Amino acid sequence: MKAQVLKGSKRQIAETVVRISGEVREAIVFVEEPSEAPEGGSGEDIFAEMEPFTVRVGSAECSREAIYTRMPGE
């Protein structure tokens, strides 16, 4: 089995798939959704759907200084 990356418009990709010799059994397609948001974003939290998979620790200090400063016992 050989993997190929096809880039271009829908038409160009479809024409390239038709010309591939052999059987094409799977395809991964990346679809860009049209953006209706003004330049600079809509303010929507793009990571909201990942919220159930995040870890929240109230006492965690994530500042640059805290990350690079040794804690007692380190």
Secondary structure, 3 states (H helix, E strand, C coil): CCCCCCCCCHHHHHHHHHHCCCCCCCCCCCCCCCCCCCCCCCCCCCCHHHHHHCCCCCCCCCCHHHHHCCCCCC
